[in-house]
Amino acid sequence: MKKKSVILDTGIAGFFFVLFFPAAREVSILFDIQEELKKLPAKPGVYIMHDDRDAIIYVGKAISLKNRVRQYFQSSRNKGVKIEQMVTRIARFEYIVTDS
């Protein structure tokens, strides 16, 4: 599992977190890539890969988001060195469904 930064908004727990760590505005939660892969639609779109600092490391397009994005995380696929290195840096991904 990878971490994803989100704004802390948890009521009293958030209050105590900010009280003890006043500079903190975000907290890390787990981004489960395998679970997110299950949610991908089999529709055309654009996908965006982020590293652990939330920097964009790759933008791609796909006829089927589900098929294309899953390919990056399949161990049986023979990927090039550049792709293998990039995949090790992926902390999270997002996507935008398009018409074509």
Sequence and secondary structure as in RCSB ss.txt:
>XXXX:A:sequence
MKKKSVILDTGIAGFFFVLFFPAAREVSILFDIQEELKKLPAKPGVYIMHDDRDAIIYVGKAISLKNRVRQYFQS
SRNKGVKIEQMVTRIARFEYIVTDS
>XXXX:A:secstr
 EEEEEE   THHHHHHHHH TT  EEEEEE HHHHHHH  SS EEEEEE TT  EEEEEEESSHHHHHHHHT T
TS   HHHHHHHHH  EEEEEE   
